[in-house]
Amino acid sequence: MTSTNEDIISSLYPPPPPYFKYFTDENLSKLETWKNKGQDDMQLDKTDLEQANEYEDNKPPGELKFLVPPKQPDSDHYRGFGNLWSFEDKLPGLKELGWTQLYKDDDELITSNTKIVELHKLMDSLLLNFLELIGVVSIDPQQFHYKIEDLKLILININHILNTYRPHQSRESLIMLLRKQIDMKRNEINEIDKTSEDIKAKILKLVDANYHDDQEDVKSEEDSAEDKESIKNSIIQRLLDQNV
């Protein structure tokens, strides 16, 4: 029975756990009430750490215990969807994964130039083992699986070295994305500046046109004023002549 449960938990697509039916609104309300009651019942003479440990160890009764999230495992790994996962976000080494590492340096110490040299070596070994596989198949086909395993090991080492470039790839991808956004913002700013200059030119054009119209109006008003003054002077002169 235990073996069956482990197979279900570690399967790639496990079925929903049987306790999902306990996650109801009524049970959530009961759990909240239990939490509030538990906090009120804590002894005040204990330290905060002791109270927290006691509260974590004290589980709710009955089916309410399935609503409390489990603690983090004490080990460095946990199992999920049929695989082992590490709490530390880093690329696991080939030795940790149970494979033979064909190059000497560790992943944290290996340099980029060393990676290039090791990849060339592994590619040469891959071609050599492929030729040996052809020879083995032509002589004794039943022994082909040994060479297949060698080829598999070489390919896994090549793939692992390439995976060590993932942080560099992510960094370069982020840089490209930021540069693209900067270029887009610069183009938008240039378009805004261009539109602003066009609007300013149109406004200046309208102002100049209105200014010339106002000048012509002022000039015409001045001309009409001069005409009125000359007519007035001519009438006055005519009256003076008649009196004489």
VMD Tcl script that draws the C-alpha trace (Angstrom):
set ca {
  {0.00 0.00 0.00}
  {2.85 2.35 0.85}
  {4.56 1.63 -2.46}
  {1.33 2.41 -4.32}
  {0.97 5.77 -2.55}
  {4.58 6.71 -3.33}
  {4.04 5.83 -6.99}
  {0.95 8.04 -7.09}
  {2.74 10.96 -5.42}
  {5.86 10.72 -7.60}
  {4.05 10.16 -10.90}
  {4.44 12.73 -13.63}
  {0.78 13.81 -13.58}
  {-0.58 12.70 -10.20}
  {-4.34 12.78 -9.53}
  {-5.74 15.38 -7.13}
  {-5.08 14.48 -3.48}
  {-8.09 12.96 -1.73}
  {-8.25 15.77 0.84}
  {-9.15 18.48 -1.70}
  {-12.80 17.98 -0.79}
  {-12.07 19.36 2.70}
  {-11.32 22.84 1.32}
  {-14.80 24.28 1.81}
  {-15.93 27.68 3.03}
  {-17.26 26.11 6.20}
  {-13.95 24.43 7.00}
  {-11.99 27.59 6.22}
  {-14.20 29.48 8.65}
  {-13.67 26.81 11.29}
  {-9.90 26.94 10.73}
  {-9.88 30.73 11.17}
  {-11.84 30.35 14.42}
  {-9.41 27.68 15.63}
  {-6.42 29.92 14.83}
  {-7.88 32.86 16.75}
  {-8.69 30.63 19.71}
  {-5.22 29.10 19.68}
  {-3.58 32.53 19.76}
  {-5.73 33.58 22.70}
  {-4.88 30.41 24.65}
  {-1.10 30.87 24.36}
  {0.72 31.44 27.61}
  {2.00 34.99 28.00}
  {5.10 34.01 30.01}
  {6.68 32.18 27.06}
  {8.95 33.81 24.49}
  {7.74 34.56 20.98}
  {9.84 31.74 19.52}
  {8.45 29.19 21.96}
  {4.93 30.37 21.23}
  {5.49 30.12 17.49}
  {6.93 26.60 17.78}
  {4.09 25.49 20.01}
  {1.55 26.99 17.62}
  {3.13 25.24 14.63}
  {3.28 21.88 16.38}
  {-0.33 22.15 17.51}
  {-2.42 21.00 14.54}
  {-6.19 21.52 14.24}
  {-8.39 18.53 14.89}
  {-10.08 16.31 12.36}
  {-10.19 17.22 8.71}
  {-9.07 20.79 9.43}
  {-5.46 19.60 9.65}
  {-5.44 19.10 5.86}
  {-6.01 22.85 5.41}
  {-2.74 23.78 7.13}
  {0.23 24.00 4.70}
  {3.02 21.52 5.49}
  {6.41 22.63 6.74}
  {9.39 22.89 4.44}
  {11.31 19.59 4.36}
  {14.47 19.46 6.43}
  {16.50 18.10 3.50}
  {17.86 20.18 0.62}
  {15.59 18.51 -1.96}
  {11.94 17.74 -2.43}
  {10.02 15.55 -4.84}
  {7.46 16.90 -7.25}
  {5.91 15.51 -10.44}
  {8.28 12.56 -10.48}
  {11.49 14.61 -10.15}
  {13.78 15.73 -7.35}
  {14.03 19.51 -6.95}
  {16.51 21.54 -4.94}
  {15.56 24.50 -2.75}
  {18.69 26.29 -3.92}
  {18.18 27.80 -7.36}
  {21.27 26.56 -9.18}
  {22.16 24.15 -11.94}
  {22.86 20.74 -10.35}
  {26.14 19.12 -11.31}
  {26.44 15.92 -13.27}
  {27.76 14.10 -10.22}
  {24.72 15.20 -8.22}
  {22.48 13.87 -10.98}
  {24.26 10.53 -10.99}
  {26.17 10.93 -14.28}
  {29.88 10.69 -14.96}
  {31.51 14.04 -15.59}
  {33.97 13.82 -18.48}
  {35.67 17.16 -17.82}
  {37.67 18.01 -14.69}
  {36.68 21.50 -13.54}
  {33.56 22.17 -11.51}
  {30.73 24.19 -13.02}
  {31.39 27.12 -10.65}
  {35.11 27.28 -11.49}
  {35.18 26.49 -15.19}
  {35.89 29.49 -17.42}
  {34.40 30.32 -20.79}
  {37.59 29.45 -22.66}
  {37.78 26.11 -20.86}
  {34.16 25.40 -21.81}
  {34.97 26.00 -25.47}
  {37.99 23.68 -25.30}
  {35.97 20.97 -23.51}
  {33.14 21.24 -26.03}
  {35.60 20.72 -28.88}
  {37.01 17.67 -27.10}
  {33.54 16.25 -26.50}
  {32.57 16.81 -30.13}
  {35.68 14.94 -31.27}
  {34.86 12.12 -28.85}
  {31.29 12.06 -30.13}
  {32.40 11.66 -33.74}
  {34.96 9.01 -32.78}
  {32.42 7.00 -30.79}
  {29.94 7.26 -33.65}
  {32.52 5.78 -36.02}
  {33.27 3.05 -33.46}
  {29.53 2.36 -33.23}
  {29.42 1.82 -36.98}
  {32.38 -0.55 -36.73}
  {30.82 -2.48 -33.84}
  {27.50 -2.81 -35.66}
  {29.28 -4.14 -38.74}
  {31.24 -6.72 -36.71}
  {29.10 -7.66 -33.70}
  {25.67 -5.96 -33.72}
  {24.78 -7.37 -30.31}
  {27.38 -5.13 -28.63}
  {25.97 -1.88 -29.98}
  {24.35 -0.85 -26.66}
  {27.75 -0.17 -25.06}
  {28.55 2.46 -27.64}
  {25.04 3.86 -27.39}
  {25.62 4.44 -23.67}
  {28.95 6.14 -24.42}
  {27.30 8.42 -26.95}
  {24.51 9.18 -24.47}
  {27.04 10.11 -21.77}
  {28.95 12.41 -24.13}
  {25.75 14.13 -25.27}
  {24.65 14.64 -21.66}
  {28.00 16.26 -20.85}
  {27.72 18.51 -23.90}
  {24.18 19.47 -22.95}
  {25.24 20.19 -19.38}
  {28.07 22.50 -20.45}
  {25.68 24.35 -22.75}
  {23.21 24.71 -19.86}
  {25.89 26.51 -17.84}
  {25.48 29.35 -20.36}
  {21.84 29.82 -19.31}
  {22.59 32.69 -16.88}
  {24.64 34.41 -19.57}
  {21.85 33.86 -22.10}
  {19.27 35.26 -19.69}
  {21.44 38.30 -19.01}
  {22.00 38.97 -22.71}
  {18.29 38.45 -23.44}
  {17.43 40.99 -20.73}
  {19.96 43.44 -22.16}
  {18.48 43.05 -25.65}
  {14.97 43.56 -24.27}
  {16.00 46.71 -22.39}
  {17.79 48.08 -25.46}
  {14.71 47.43 -27.56}
  {12.55 49.28 -25.04}
  {15.04 52.18 -24.95}
  {14.99 52.41 -28.76}
  {11.18 52.38 -28.74}
  {11.09 55.17 -26.14}
  {13.62 57.21 -28.11}
  {11.56 56.82 -31.29}
  {8.45 57.90 -29.41}
  {10.29 60.93 -28.01}
  {11.54 61.83 -31.50}
  {8.02 61.55 -32.89}
  {6.71 63.75 -30.08}
  {9.45 66.33 -30.71}
  {8.72 66.28 -34.45}
  {5.00 66.74 -33.87}
  {5.71 69.52 -31.36}
  {7.93 71.35 -33.86}
  {5.24 71.05 -36.55}
  {2.62 72.46 -34.20}
  {4.92 75.31 -33.18}
  {5.60 76.15 -36.85}
  {1.86 76.19 -37.62}
  {1.18 78.41 -34.58}
  {3.92 80.85 -35.62}
  {2.52 80.91 -39.14}
  {-0.94 81.74 -37.83}
  {0.49 84.43 -35.53}
  {2.39 86.03 -38.43}
  {-0.70 86.00 -40.62}
  {-2.82 87.61 -37.92}
  {-0.07 90.17 -37.27}
  {0.03 91.23 -40.93}
  {-3.75 91.48 -41.00}
  {-3.69 93.68 -37.89}
  {-0.98 95.86 -39.42}
  {-3.03 96.35 -42.56}
  {-6.06 97.25 -40.47}
  {-4.05 99.78 -38.49}
  {-2.63 101.26 -41.69}
  {-6.07 101.58 -43.24}
  {-7.35 103.23 -40.07}
  {-4.44 105.70 -40.16}
  {-5.12 106.46 -43.81}
  {-8.80 107.08 -43.10}
  {-7.87 109.36 -40.18}
  {-5.55 111.38 -42.44}
  {-8.30 111.66 -45.04}
  {-10.74 112.93 -42.43}
  {-8.19 115.46 -41.21}
  {-7.51 116.75 -44.73}
  {-11.25 117.02 -45.46}
  {-11.69 118.94 -42.22}
  {-8.86 121.29 -43.08}
  {-10.21 121.86 -46.56}
  {-13.68 122.74 -45.22}
  {-12.20 125.14 -42.69}
  {-10.10 126.79 -45.40}
  {-13.13 127.14 -47.67}
  {-15.15 128.82 -44.92}
  {-12.33 131.25 -44.26}
  {-12.12 132.12 -47.92}
  {-15.87 132.80 -48.08}
  {-15.71 135.14 -45.08}
  {-12.93 137.13 -46.63}
}
mol new
graphics top color blue
foreach p $ca { graphics top sphere $p radius 0.5 }
foreach p [lrange $ca 0 end-1] q [lrange $ca 1 end] { graphics top cylinder $p $q radius 0.2 }
display resetview
